[in-house]
Amino acid sequence: MSEVRYTTSYMEKIKRKPSLRRLNEKREKLRKELIPLLRKSFIRGSIRIQGNRCGGSKNCKCKRKVNPILHGPYPYLSFRGSKSNHSILLGKAKKEHAEKAVDNHKKIMEILIGLSDIDFQVLRYHSDKLKDGK
């Protein structure tokens, strides 16, 4: 097996604790990115494409027992609520809105994870400088 060697500067970088000032600067930058996103619509869900069976004729191709040919495909928003999951059919206008809202939710979650990582580092390396709740 080959031995992995790290440069001294790399090892020093790993051991060095981040400065509180730098962590606070990163936190403020992320907070400024988050605030405008919270003013927009955001939905915890995903958009999927699905074919459907109709409620029409019993002889429709979508009702075949073998190799049915479904209508569509149509876009749906799958929404994960606090108590249950829901789906809605998306028309053109709804689809555009849903895509932006789902994307905004992903961005918000990425920022919140970043903020949580920073707060963890502050607690880990700078707990002696913390004020209550800040």
PyMOL CGO cylinders between C-alpha atoms (Angstrom):
from pymol import cmd
from pymol.cgo import CYLINDER

trace = [
    CYLINDER, 0.00, 0.00, 0.00, 1.19, 3.48, -0.76, 0.3, 1, 1, 1, 1, 1, 1,
    CYLINDER, 1.19, 3.48, -0.76, 1.56, 5.92, 2.08, 0.3, 1, 1, 1, 1, 1, 1,
    CYLINDER, 1.56, 5.92, 2.08, -0.43, 9.16, 1.90, 0.3, 1, 1, 1, 1, 1, 1,
    CYLINDER, -0.43, 9.16, 1.90, 1.67, 12.19, 2.75, 0.3, 1, 1, 1, 1, 1, 1,
    CYLINDER, 1.67, 12.19, 2.75, 0.27, 15.60, 3.49, 0.3, 1, 1, 1, 1, 1, 1,
    CYLINDER, 0.27, 15.60, 3.49, 2.15, 18.83, 3.19, 0.3, 1, 1, 1, 1, 1, 1,
    CYLINDER, 2.15, 18.83, 3.19, 2.87, 20.74, 6.36, 0.3, 1, 1, 1, 1, 1, 1,
    CYLINDER, 2.87, 20.74, 6.36, 0.72, 23.67, 5.25, 0.3, 1, 1, 1, 1, 1, 1,
    CYLINDER, 0.72, 23.67, 5.25, -2.24, 21.34, 4.66, 0.3, 1, 1, 1, 1, 1, 1,
    CYLINDER, -2.24, 21.34, 4.66, -1.88, 19.80, 8.12, 0.3, 1, 1, 1, 1, 1, 1,
    CYLINDER, -1.88, 19.80, 8.12, -1.59, 23.24, 9.72, 0.3, 1, 1, 1, 1, 1, 1,
    CYLINDER, -1.59, 23.24, 9.72, -4.71, 24.36, 7.89, 0.3, 1, 1, 1, 1, 1, 1,
    CYLINDER, -4.71, 24.36, 7.89, -6.67, 21.41, 9.27, 0.3, 1, 1, 1, 1, 1, 1,
    CYLINDER, -6.67, 21.41, 9.27, -5.48, 22.02, 12.85, 0.3, 1, 1, 1, 1, 1, 1,
    CYLINDER, -5.48, 22.02, 12.85, -5.99, 25.79, 12.73, 0.3, 1, 1, 1, 1, 1, 1,
    CYLINDER, -5.99, 25.79, 12.73, -9.29, 26.90, 14.17, 0.3, 1, 1, 1, 1, 1, 1,
    CYLINDER, -9.29, 26.90, 14.17, -11.25, 29.42, 12.09, 0.3, 1, 1, 1, 1, 1, 1,
    CYLINDER, -11.25, 29.42, 12.09, -11.31, 32.94, 13.47, 0.3, 1, 1, 1, 1, 1, 1,
    CYLINDER, -11.31, 32.94, 13.47, -14.54, 34.11, 15.05, 0.3, 1, 1, 1, 1, 1, 1,
    CYLINDER, -14.54, 34.11, 15.05, -14.44, 37.24, 12.90, 0.3, 1, 1, 1, 1, 1, 1,
    CYLINDER, -14.44, 37.24, 12.90, -14.21, 35.16, 9.70, 0.3, 1, 1, 1, 1, 1, 1,
    CYLINDER, -14.21, 35.16, 9.70, -17.02, 32.86, 10.82, 0.3, 1, 1, 1, 1, 1, 1,
    CYLINDER, -17.02, 32.86, 10.82, -19.23, 35.86, 11.63, 0.3, 1, 1, 1, 1, 1, 1,
    CYLINDER, -19.23, 35.86, 11.63, -18.48, 37.37, 8.20, 0.3, 1, 1, 1, 1, 1, 1,
    CYLINDER, -18.48, 37.37, 8.20, -19.48, 34.11, 6.49, 0.3, 1, 1, 1, 1, 1, 1,
    CYLINDER, -19.48, 34.11, 6.49, -22.62, 33.93, 8.64, 0.3, 1, 1, 1, 1, 1, 1,
    CYLINDER, -22.62, 33.93, 8.64, -23.62, 37.49, 7.77, 0.3, 1, 1, 1, 1, 1, 1,
    CYLINDER, -23.62, 37.49, 7.77, -23.08, 36.82, 4.05, 0.3, 1, 1, 1, 1, 1, 1,
    CYLINDER, -23.08, 36.82, 4.05, -25.33, 33.75, 4.17, 0.3, 1, 1, 1, 1, 1, 1,
    CYLINDER, -25.33, 33.75, 4.17, -27.95, 35.62, 6.21, 0.3, 1, 1, 1, 1, 1, 1,
    CYLINDER, -27.95, 35.62, 6.21, -28.06, 38.36, 3.55, 0.3, 1, 1, 1, 1, 1, 1,
    CYLINDER, -28.06, 38.36, 3.55, -28.60, 35.69, 0.86, 0.3, 1, 1, 1, 1, 1, 1,
    CYLINDER, -28.60, 35.69, 0.86, -31.37, 34.08, 2.91, 0.3, 1, 1, 1, 1, 1, 1,
    CYLINDER, -31.37, 34.08, 2.91, -33.54, 37.12, 3.65, 0.3, 1, 1, 1, 1, 1, 1,
    CYLINDER, -33.54, 37.12, 3.65, -34.62, 37.86, 0.04, 0.3, 1, 1, 1, 1, 1, 1,
    CYLINDER, -34.62, 37.86, 0.04, -35.41, 34.17, -0.55, 0.3, 1, 1, 1, 1, 1, 1,
    CYLINDER, -35.41, 34.17, -0.55, -37.73, 34.12, 2.46, 0.3, 1, 1, 1, 1, 1, 1,
    CYLINDER, -37.73, 34.12, 2.46, -39.79, 36.89, 0.86, 0.3, 1, 1, 1, 1, 1, 1,
    CYLINDER, -39.79, 36.89, 0.86, -40.47, 34.66, -2.15, 0.3, 1, 1, 1, 1, 1, 1,
    CYLINDER, -40.47, 34.66, -2.15, -42.64, 31.61, -2.43, 0.3, 1, 1, 1, 1, 1, 1,
    CYLINDER, -42.64, 31.61, -2.43, -40.99, 28.33, -1.43, 0.3, 1, 1, 1, 1, 1, 1,
    CYLINDER, -40.99, 28.33, -1.43, -42.39, 24.80, -1.37, 0.3, 1, 1, 1, 1, 1, 1,
    CYLINDER, -42.39, 24.80, -1.37, -40.89, 21.64, 0.09, 0.3, 1, 1, 1, 1, 1, 1,
    CYLINDER, -40.89, 21.64, 0.09, -41.70, 19.25, -2.71, 0.3, 1, 1, 1, 1, 1, 1,
    CYLINDER, -41.70, 19.25, -2.71, -40.69, 17.96, -6.12, 0.3, 1, 1, 1, 1, 1, 1,
    CYLINDER, -40.69, 17.96, -6.12, -42.06, 17.99, -9.63, 0.3, 1, 1, 1, 1, 1, 1,
    CYLINDER, -42.06, 17.99, -9.63, -42.66, 14.66, -11.31, 0.3, 1, 1, 1, 1, 1, 1,
    CYLINDER, -42.66, 14.66, -11.31, -44.07, 13.55, -14.64, 0.3, 1, 1, 1, 1, 1, 1,
    CYLINDER, -44.07, 13.55, -14.64, -46.82, 10.95, -14.67, 0.3, 1, 1, 1, 1, 1, 1,
    CYLINDER, -46.82, 10.95, -14.67, -49.29, 9.36, -17.07, 0.3, 1, 1, 1, 1, 1, 1,
    CYLINDER, -49.29, 9.36, -17.07, -52.97, 8.96, -16.09, 0.3, 1, 1, 1, 1, 1, 1,
    CYLINDER, -52.97, 8.96, -16.09, -56.00, 6.80, -16.67, 0.3, 1, 1, 1, 1, 1, 1,
    CYLINDER, -56.00, 6.80, -16.67, -59.08, 8.73, -17.69, 0.3, 1, 1, 1, 1, 1, 1,
    CYLINDER, -59.08, 8.73, -17.69, -62.58, 8.57, -16.26, 0.3, 1, 1, 1, 1, 1, 1,
    CYLINDER, -62.58, 8.57, -16.26, -64.11, 8.16, -19.71, 0.3, 1, 1, 1, 1, 1, 1,
    CYLINDER, -64.11, 8.16, -19.71, -64.99, 5.16, -21.86, 0.3, 1, 1, 1, 1, 1, 1,
    CYLINDER, -64.99, 5.16, -21.86, -64.34, 1.61, -20.65, 0.3, 1, 1, 1, 1, 1, 1,
    CYLINDER, -64.34, 1.61, -20.65, -62.86, 0.94, -24.09, 0.3, 1, 1, 1, 1, 1, 1,
    CYLINDER, -62.86, 0.94, -24.09, -60.19, 3.65, -23.82, 0.3, 1, 1, 1, 1, 1, 1,
    CYLINDER, -60.19, 3.65, -23.82, -56.62, 2.52, -24.51, 0.3, 1, 1, 1, 1, 1, 1,
    CYLINDER, -56.62, 2.52, -24.51, -55.64, 3.62, -20.99, 0.3, 1, 1, 1, 1, 1, 1,
    CYLINDER, -55.64, 3.62, -20.99, -57.94, 0.98, -19.45, 0.3, 1, 1, 1, 1, 1, 1,
    CYLINDER, -57.94, 0.98, -19.45, -56.45, -2.05, -21.17, 0.3, 1, 1, 1, 1, 1, 1,
    CYLINDER, -56.45, -2.05, -21.17, -55.42, -4.82, -18.79, 0.3, 1, 1, 1, 1, 1, 1,
    CYLINDER, -55.42, -4.82, -18.79, -52.33, -5.62, -20.88, 0.3, 1, 1, 1, 1, 1, 1,
    CYLINDER, -52.33, -5.62, -20.88, -50.06, -2.80, -22.05, 0.3, 1, 1, 1, 1, 1, 1,
    CYLINDER, -50.06, -2.80, -22.05, -52.31, 0.16, -21.24, 0.3, 1, 1, 1, 1, 1, 1,
    CYLINDER, -52.31, 0.16, -21.24, -51.35, 3.43, -22.94, 0.3, 1, 1, 1, 1, 1, 1,
    CYLINDER, -51.35, 3.43, -22.94, -51.78, 6.16, -20.37, 0.3, 1, 1, 1, 1, 1, 1,
    CYLINDER, -51.78, 6.16, -20.37, -52.77, 9.73, -21.15, 0.3, 1, 1, 1, 1, 1, 1,
    CYLINDER, -52.77, 9.73, -21.15, -50.11, 12.37, -20.74, 0.3, 1, 1, 1, 1, 1, 1,
    CYLINDER, -50.11, 12.37, -20.74, -47.47, 12.53, -19.43, 0.3, 1, 1, 1, 1, 1, 1,
    CYLINDER, -47.47, 12.53, -19.43, -48.48, 15.40, -17.13, 0.3, 1, 1, 1, 1, 1, 1,
    CYLINDER, -48.48, 15.40, -17.13, -46.46, 17.35, -14.56, 0.3, 1, 1, 1, 1, 1, 1,
    CYLINDER, -46.46, 17.35, -14.56, -47.43, 17.01, -10.89, 0.3, 1, 1, 1, 1, 1, 1,
    CYLINDER, -47.43, 17.01, -10.89, -46.18, 18.70, -7.76, 0.3, 1, 1, 1, 1, 1, 1,
    CYLINDER, -46.18, 18.70, -7.76, -45.58, 16.26, -4.92, 0.3, 1, 1, 1, 1, 1, 1,
    CYLINDER, -45.58, 16.26, -4.92, -45.76, 18.20, -1.67, 0.3, 1, 1, 1, 1, 1, 1,
    CYLINDER, -45.76, 18.20, -1.67, -44.50, 16.85, 1.64, 0.3, 1, 1, 1, 1, 1, 1,
    CYLINDER, -44.50, 16.85, 1.64, -46.62, 18.50, 4.32, 0.3, 1, 1, 1, 1, 1, 1,
    CYLINDER, -46.62, 18.50, 4.32, -46.15, 18.27, 8.06, 0.3, 1, 1, 1, 1, 1, 1,
    CYLINDER, -46.15, 18.27, 8.06, -48.73, 15.49, 8.40, 0.3, 1, 1, 1, 1, 1, 1,
    CYLINDER, -48.73, 15.49, 8.40, -49.14, 13.94, 4.95, 0.3, 1, 1, 1, 1, 1, 1,
    CYLINDER, -49.14, 13.94, 4.95, -48.13, 14.03, 1.30, 0.3, 1, 1, 1, 1, 1, 1,
    CYLINDER, -48.13, 14.03, 1.30, -50.15, 15.66, -1.46, 0.3, 1, 1, 1, 1, 1, 1,
    CYLINDER, -50.15, 15.66, -1.46, -49.99, 15.92, -5.25, 0.3, 1, 1, 1, 1, 1, 1,
    CYLINDER, -49.99, 15.92, -5.25, -51.53, 18.42, -7.62, 0.3, 1, 1, 1, 1, 1, 1,
    CYLINDER, -51.53, 18.42, -7.62, -51.70, 18.50, -11.38, 0.3, 1, 1, 1, 1, 1, 1,
    CYLINDER, -51.70, 18.50, -11.38, -49.75, 21.45, -12.76, 0.3, 1, 1, 1, 1, 1, 1,
    CYLINDER, -49.75, 21.45, -12.76, -50.96, 23.50, -15.68, 0.3, 1, 1, 1, 1, 1, 1,
    CYLINDER, -50.96, 23.50, -15.68, -48.48, 25.74, -17.49, 0.3, 1, 1, 1, 1, 1, 1,
    CYLINDER, -48.48, 25.74, -17.49, -48.73, 28.73, -15.10, 0.3, 1, 1, 1, 1, 1, 1,
    CYLINDER, -48.73, 28.73, -15.10, -48.78, 26.53, -11.99, 0.3, 1, 1, 1, 1, 1, 1,
    CYLINDER, -48.78, 26.53, -11.99, -45.76, 24.56, -13.25, 0.3, 1, 1, 1, 1, 1, 1,
    CYLINDER, -45.76, 24.56, -13.25, -43.62, 27.69, -13.68, 0.3, 1, 1, 1, 1, 1, 1,
    CYLINDER, -43.62, 27.69, -13.68, -44.56, 28.91, -10.20, 0.3, 1, 1, 1, 1, 1, 1,
    CYLINDER, -44.56, 28.91, -10.20, -43.98, 25.47, -8.65, 0.3, 1, 1, 1, 1, 1, 1,
    CYLINDER, -43.98, 25.47, -8.65, -40.54, 25.11, -10.28, 0.3, 1, 1, 1, 1, 1, 1,
    CYLINDER, -40.54, 25.11, -10.28, -39.41, 28.47, -8.86, 0.3, 1, 1, 1, 1, 1, 1,
    CYLINDER, -39.41, 28.47, -8.86, -40.86, 27.70, -5.41, 0.3, 1, 1, 1, 1, 1, 1,
    CYLINDER, -40.86, 27.70, -5.41, -39.22, 24.25, -5.24, 0.3, 1, 1, 1, 1, 1, 1,
    CYLINDER, -39.22, 24.25, -5.24, -35.91, 25.74, -6.39, 0.3, 1, 1, 1, 1, 1, 1,
    CYLINDER, -35.91, 25.74, -6.39, -36.18, 28.50, -3.75, 0.3, 1, 1, 1, 1, 1, 1,
    CYLINDER, -36.18, 28.50, -3.75, -36.75, 25.88, -1.06, 0.3, 1, 1, 1, 1, 1, 1,
    CYLINDER, -36.75, 25.88, -1.06, -33.57, 24.03, -2.12, 0.3, 1, 1, 1, 1, 1, 1,
    CYLINDER, -33.57, 24.03, -2.12, -31.57, 27.27, -1.97, 0.3, 1, 1, 1, 1, 1, 1,
    CYLINDER, -31.57, 27.27, -1.97, -33.00, 28.12, 1.46, 0.3, 1, 1, 1, 1, 1, 1,
    CYLINDER, -33.00, 28.12, 1.46, -32.10, 24.68, 2.80, 0.3, 1, 1, 1, 1, 1, 1,
    CYLINDER, -32.10, 24.68, 2.80, -28.53, 24.93, 1.45, 0.3, 1, 1, 1, 1, 1, 1,
    CYLINDER, -28.53, 24.93, 1.45, -28.10, 28.30, 3.20, 0.3, 1, 1, 1, 1, 1, 1,
    CYLINDER, -28.10, 28.30, 3.20, -29.58, 26.97, 6.46, 0.3, 1, 1, 1, 1, 1, 1,
    CYLINDER, -29.58, 26.97, 6.46, -27.17, 24.03, 6.39, 0.3, 1, 1, 1, 1, 1, 1,
    CYLINDER, -27.17, 24.03, 6.39, -24.31, 26.47, 5.82, 0.3, 1, 1, 1, 1, 1, 1,
    CYLINDER, -24.31, 26.47, 5.82, -25.46, 28.61, 8.75, 0.3, 1, 1, 1, 1, 1, 1,
    CYLINDER, -25.46, 28.61, 8.75, -25.73, 25.52, 10.94, 0.3, 1, 1, 1, 1, 1, 1,
    CYLINDER, -25.73, 25.52, 10.94, -22.17, 24.47, 9.99, 0.3, 1, 1, 1, 1, 1, 1,
    CYLINDER, -22.17, 24.47, 9.99, -20.89, 27.92, 10.95, 0.3, 1, 1, 1, 1, 1, 1,
    CYLINDER, -20.89, 27.92, 10.95, -22.77, 27.90, 14.26, 0.3, 1, 1, 1, 1, 1, 1,
    CYLINDER, -22.77, 27.90, 14.26, -21.33, 24.47, 15.02, 0.3, 1, 1, 1, 1, 1, 1,
    CYLINDER, -21.33, 24.47, 15.02, -17.79, 25.79, 14.42, 0.3, 1, 1, 1, 1, 1, 1,
    CYLINDER, -17.79, 25.79, 14.42, -18.45, 28.83, 16.60, 0.3, 1, 1, 1, 1, 1, 1,
    CYLINDER, -18.45, 28.83, 16.60, -19.68, 26.59, 19.41, 0.3, 1, 1, 1, 1, 1, 1,
    CYLINDER, -19.68, 26.59, 19.41, -16.79, 24.18, 18.97, 0.3, 1, 1, 1, 1, 1, 1,
    CYLINDER, -16.79, 24.18, 18.97, -13.94, 26.68, 18.76, 0.3, 1, 1, 1, 1, 1, 1,
    CYLINDER, -13.94, 26.68, 18.76, -15.24, 29.88, 20.35, 0.3, 1, 1, 1, 1, 1, 1,
    CYLINDER, -15.24, 29.88, 20.35, -17.67, 28.84, 23.09, 0.3, 1, 1, 1, 1, 1, 1,
    CYLINDER, -17.67, 28.84, 23.09, -15.84, 31.03, 25.60, 0.3, 1, 1, 1, 1, 1, 1,
    CYLINDER, -15.84, 31.03, 25.60, -16.86, 34.13, 23.59, 0.3, 1, 1, 1, 1, 1, 1,
    CYLINDER, -16.86, 34.13, 23.59, -20.55, 33.28, 23.17, 0.3, 1, 1, 1, 1, 1, 1,
    CYLINDER, -20.55, 33.28, 23.17, -23.28, 35.44, 24.62, 0.3, 1, 1, 1, 1, 1, 1,
    CYLINDER, -23.28, 35.44, 24.62, -26.63, 33.96, 25.65, 0.3, 1, 1, 1, 1, 1, 1,
    CYLINDER, -26.63, 33.96, 25.65, -28.63, 33.01, 22.54, 0.3, 1, 1, 1, 1, 1, 1,
    CYLINDER, -28.63, 33.01, 22.54, -26.29, 34.77, 20.09, 0.3, 1, 1, 1, 1, 1, 1,
]
cmd.load_cgo(trace, "trace")
